[in-house]
Amino acid sequence: MTRSTPLRRPAFRALWLAGLISDTGDWLLFIALPIVVYQLTGSALGTSLTFLFELGPGIVLAPVAGWLVDSFDRRRILVVVTVLQAVALLPLLSVTDRGDLPTIYLVVIVEAILFTMFDPAKNALMPTLLEPEELVAANSLIGLNQNLGRLVGGPLGGLLLAAGDLRLIVGIDFVTFLLAGAFLLRVRTDSPDSKGKTPAARSEQANAGSAGYRAALRGTQVRAGLLVAFMSQVAQGLFVVLFILFVAQRLHGGSAEIGLLRGVQAIGAIAGGIALTMLARAVSPGALTAWAATTFAVIDLVLWNGPTVTTVTWLYVLLFILIGVPGILLATGMISTLQAAAVDRTRGRVFSVYGLACNAGQAIGMLAGGLLTVPLGLLSLLNIQATLYLVTGAIAGIWLRGRRGAVVVPNPALDPVDGGDRALRPATGE
């Protein structure tokens, strides 16, 4: 029997295309704004504040986001949030000098509030569009479209900013949000998991309040997956802040080089995503997570210490391409583990806590990057970042690894809402 791929399902295909369009525009802005703030403030702490304002709402509003995602139609949440994200960009059109920093920070905060709703809704919706054995491949494709967007948007964002045109970047991102919203309108949830679930039923379940969160987080796979997410995002938070300083101070590059090196990671991520899409049924999400985090650490150690020997540009382009492979595999493994370990009626809560763990981890990493660079030294802090990925790989190797070709799937007899754990079964073709 022929095995289906996630892209053969119209609902998932529309979701994938929406992400591809939106992510391309987002990467323009993701590269540009930190550079703008760094140019206006001239400090690592000022740059880190941009990211910290982005992370705050995800920490504070996570419980509300999970309740909303489990209570209302997830597709509608995605559409409404996407349109509001487009509108929220418009104040950036007035940014010209240091006095406009409050405007930048305000836009970042509003966008972060909206994203706090978007990501849990997307991750909770996906298992209702697919079969359990398709989750790894589907999340790999989602990561793939994010990196296709990065490949175009990253370098282009740096080049456009070098030409001094933030307004054009904002305009492009605005249009991509609207196009993404149009594709999201085409998403229809037709899986057995979603049939027969009325808004009243969702609301009744959501009224469980804090008990719903306690039940959602009881499973061992869920708790371990959230711990892995937290640790990896501490490392990622360090990277986000220190990357700009690494290129500027260790490689003596400017905004164009920052955009290039940040963007070319997409090449490796695209290659890794394509390979994983084809091999997804042969690996467990937990083993994938452990392998990816460990490989990430090894490449990071080579990358950060390389300038001691040489700063030749082509070598770092190659290393940043290479590091894209474990990057996409790590994200795919973590999300796939949590999607499969949670049941639909509490999946929104699980992914709101996942967002909280990621945001809190990144906040800690960014604060460390902003405050500890001077007393510890840039190179020492970069090596600490790589070591954190080694720790993450060890945690995943101990608690998340399953049988080859196995995925975690709901077991009614061991439903975490009733206090049990998840079971493993081999992935099967359609």
N, C-alpha and C positions, 0 to 999 in steps of 0.2 A: 504494500500500500504506500502511495506517495506521501511523504511527509510535507506538511504545509510549512511555510515560513510566515512570520508575523506580518510582513508587508502584503501578503495575499488577503489579509483581512481589511476591508475598507475603513473601518473605524480606526484601527491602529495606524493605517497608512495616512489618514487625515491628521491624526495626532502627530505623527512623525514629520510630515511636511510643515505643519504649523511650527514645530520646534526648529526645523532647519531654517526657515525664513526669519523667525524671531531671533534665534541665536546669532545669526550673521550680523544683524543690527546691534545686538547687545554687546558683541565683542568689540565693535568699533568704540562704544562708549566705555566698556570695561577697561580697555587699554588707555583711552584718552583721559578720563577723569583723574586717576591717580597721578598721571604725568602733569596735568594742569595744576593740581594741588601742590605737587612737589615743586613746580616752577614758581608758584605764587608764595609758598612758605619757605622753601629751601631746607626743610627738615624732615627727618624720618618720622618723627612724632606727628607732625602735621599730616603727612601722607597716611599714617596708620589710622588717624581719626576718621578719614574718609571711609575706610573699611569697617571701623568700629560702629559708626552710625548706621551702616548697612546691616550689621549683625544684631544690633540691639532689639529691634522689633521681633526678630525671630526667636529671641530668648524670652522676652516678656509676654508675647502674644501666642506662644505655642499652644497652651491649653485651649484658648478660644478657637484657634485655627482648627485643631483636631475635632472639637465639638461641631463646628460648622461643617467640616468636610464629611463627617459621619451623619449629619442631620439633613443636608440639602443635596440637590442634584449636583454631582461633581462636574459634569460637563458645563452646566450653566455658570458655576463658579469660575471655571477656566475662561469662559468667554467674557464675562463681566470684568474680571480682574485684568485680562489682556487689554481691553479697551481703556480701562482706567490707567494702566501703566503708560499707554501712549500719551494720554492727556497730561499725566504728571511730569513728563519730560519737558514740556513747553517753557517753564521758567528758566531753563538753562540757556535759552536763546539770548538772554540779557546779560550773561556772564562776560565781563571784560577785564576785571582787575581783582586785586586782593580784597577789595571791599565787597566783592560778590561771593566770598567764601560761604557766608551763611546761606545763600541761595543754593549753592552746590550741596551743602550738607542737608538742607531741607528736602531737596529732590531725592537725595540718596535715602533719607529716612522714609519718605512716602513710598518710594519704589520697594523698599525693604518690607514695609507693612503689607503691601499687595502681594509680594512674592511669598510671604509667610503663608498666605492662603493658596497660592498657585501650586507650589511644589508638592505639598501633601495631597492635594486634590489629584494631581497628575499621577503620582505614584500609587495612590489608592485606587484610581480608576483603571489603571492598566491591567491588573489581573482579571477584571471583569470583561475585558476585551479579548482575552487570550486563554489558551489552555495552560496549565501549570508548567508543562515541559517547554513551553515557548518563552518563558520569562527571561532566561539568561540571554537568548538571542535578541529578544525585544529590547531589553535594557542596553545591550551592546549597540543596537541600532540607534537608540536614543543618544547614547554617548557618541556614536559615530556622527550623527547630524550636528551635535554640539561642536565637534571638532572640525567638521566641514565649515561650520560658521566661523570657528576660530581661525582656520587656515586663510579665509578671505578677510574676515573682519579685523584680526589682530594686526597684521602688517599694514592694512589699509588705514586703520585707526591711527597708528603711529605716523604714517606718511601724511595723512590729512592734517593731523595736529602740527606736524613740522611745518606745514604750509600755513598754519594759523587759522584753521577753519573749524572750530568747535560747532558752530551753528549748522554746518552741512552734516556733521556727524549726528547731531540731534535730529535733524530732519529725516535722515535715512532710517534711524532707529524708530522714529514715530511711524513711518509708513510700514515698516516690517511688523510692528505690533498690530496694526490694523489688518494687514494681510493674514497674519497668524490667526486673528480672531475669526476671520471669514472661514478658514479651514476648520477651526474648532467647532463651528456651527454644524459641520458635516459629521461630527463624531456621534455615533449611535451605539448605545450599550445593549447588546443582544445576548449576552452570555447567560447560561442557566443561573449563575451566581447572582445576577441582577434582576431576573424576572420575578415578578410578584412582590417586589419590595416597594411598598407605597411610601409617600412622604410621611404619613402618620406612623408607619412602622419605624422609619428612620428616627423620627422625633422621639418616639417612646424609648427606643434604645439609647438615644443620646442623653435622655434625662437621667440616665444612670450616674452622670456626673463623675465625681472622682472615682467611684467604684469601677466605672468603665475603664479608666486609665489603669487602675491597679490590675484589673483582669487582663487588659491588653498587653501588659508588660511582664506577665508571669512566666512565659515560655523561656527556656534557657537560650534557644537560638535568638530570640528577640533581644534579651538582655546582653548577650555576648556581642551581637551585631551592633547594638548601640554603643557599647564600650569601644569596639573597633573603630566605629565612625568618629567618636570623640577624640581618640588618640591620633588618628590620621589627620583630623582637621586642626589639631594643635600644630602638627608639622606643616600643614598647608597654610595656616595663618602666618607662621614664620616665613614661609616661602613668598607669600604675596607681598609682604613688606620688604623683605630682604632682597628679592629678585631685582628690583629697580636699583638698589644700592650696589648689588653685585655687578650688574652690567656697567653702572656708572663709575664705580670705584676700582673694581678688580679688572674689568675688561676695557675700561675707558671709552665706553660707548655713549650714545645719545638716544633721543626718542625714537629715531628710526631703527636703531639696533635693538632697543627694548621691544618695539613692536614686532620686529623680525623674529627674535629668539622666542618671544612668547607665542607667536603665531605658528612657528614651524613645529611645535610640539604636536600640532594637529596631524602632521604627516604620519608620525609614528602611531598616534592614536587611531587614525583612519585604518592603517594597515592592521593594527591589533584588533580593531573592531570588526573588520571584515573577516579576519581569521577566526575570531571568537564566534561570529555569527554562524560560520560553517561547522565549528567544532563544539558548539554549546551543549549538545546532548551528551558529550563525552566527559564533561567535567562537573564537579559539584561547586556551587557558589562559594562555599566556605574554603575549599582548597584553592580556588581561584583567588580569593581575597588574600590568603596567606602568602601564596607565591608572588602575587603582584606587589604587596607591601615590602617584602624582602628584596625583590629585584629593584624596586624604587629606591630603597636605601643604598644599595650598592652603586647604582648609577649616580645618585646624588653625591656620594663621597668622592667619586672620581671627578664629577663636575665642579664641585666647590673648591677642591684642592688643585685643580688643573692649572690655574693661572700662576701658581708657583713655578711651573715649568714653562708654560707658553700661553700666550693670549691670542694665538692665531684664530681668526674668526671662523674659518670653516670647521675647525674641531668642535667649537661650541654649538654651531648650527647642527652638526651631527649628533652631539650628545643630547641636545634638546629635542631633536627628532626621536631619538631612541627612548628618551624618558616618557614620551607620550604613550608608549605601549603599555607599561604597567599602570600608568595613570588611568586609562580607560578600563582596564581589567579590574582594578581595585574598586572603582566606583560601581561597575557592573556587578561584581561579586557581593558587595555590601547591600545594594538595593534589592537584588534578586533574593538574597537570603531573607530579608525582612518582608518583602512582598509575599513570599511563599509561606513564611512562618506565621503570618497574621491572618485572621479571618476577616471577611469583608466588613462586618458591622463594627469592627474596631480598628480597621486598617488606617483610617484617617488619623486616629489618635496615635498609633505607632509612628506614622511618618511625621506627625507634628513634633513628637519627642525626638525623632531622628533629626529633624531640622533644628530643634533646640540643642541637641548634642553637637551637631556640626557647627552651629553658630557660636555656642559657648566655647568649643574647642578652638575655632578660628579666632575668637576674641582674645583668648588667652595667648595664642601664638602671636597675634598682631601686637598686643600690648608688650609682650616680651621683645618682639622685633623693634618696637619703637623706643622702649626704655632701656634695653640691655645691650644694644649695639655698641654704644660708647664704652661702658665699663668692661664688657667681656671681649669686645672686638668682633668685627664682622665675620671673620673666618671661623672663630670658635662657635659662634651662634649658628652658623650654617652647618657645621658638623654635628651640633646638637640636634638640629632639625633632621638630619639624615638618620641619626641614632633613634629618634622617635619612630621612624618608619620601621626600623628593625624590631622595636618593641611591639608595634602594631602587628607585624607579621607573626611574631611569636604568639600573641594572644589569639589571633585568628587560627593559627595552626593547632592550638590546643583545644579551642572550644567550637570552632565553626566547621572543621573539616568533616566531610561525610564520605559515603561510598562514591567511587567513580561512577559518573553518570546518574547520580541520585539528586533529587531535588526535594526540598521540604514542602509538603503539601498538607492541606487541612485534613485532620482525622476527627470525625465527629465524636468519636469515643474519648478523644483527648483534647477537646476544644479548650484553649487557654481561657476562654470566658468562664469555664467551669473549673479552672484551676489546674489543668493538665499541661503537658508538654506537647511538642510536635513529633510526628513520626516520619521516617524516611521510607520512600519507595523508589524503585528504579524509574527513570523517565521513559515514557513509551511514545511511539510515533502515533500519528493520527489514524 
